[in-house]
Amino acid sequence: MMQGIQKLLVIAIFLVIVYNLGSALWYMLHKPEVQDEASRTRVVRALTRRIGISIGLILLVAIALYTGILQSHGIRVGH
């Protein structure tokens, strides 16, 4: 049961990352000839949130692997 919740949490965070990337693209492509300071600020904020959430997700997975909450599948690549 707990494993399913962990997977759902990671998927939800990933979807938030994709949403922020899409919103940055939307702000960038929406009326590109009228790129004002507000739309540039929105693009930068969306991309900054995406980077921050991505780093947080990587740290969350690393901590979960280190503490044993998550376990790797044990497949060795290249052997």
Residue pairs with C-beta under 8 A, 6 or more apart in sequence:
6 64
6 69
6 70
10 57
10 61
13 53
13 56
13 57
13 60
14 57
16 53
17 50
17 53
17 54
17 57
20 46
20 47
20 49
20 50
20 53
21 46
21 47
21 50
23 42
23 46
24 42
24 43
24 46
24 47
24 50
27 39
27 42
27 43
27 46
28 39
28 43
30 39
31 39
61 70
64 70
65 71
65 72
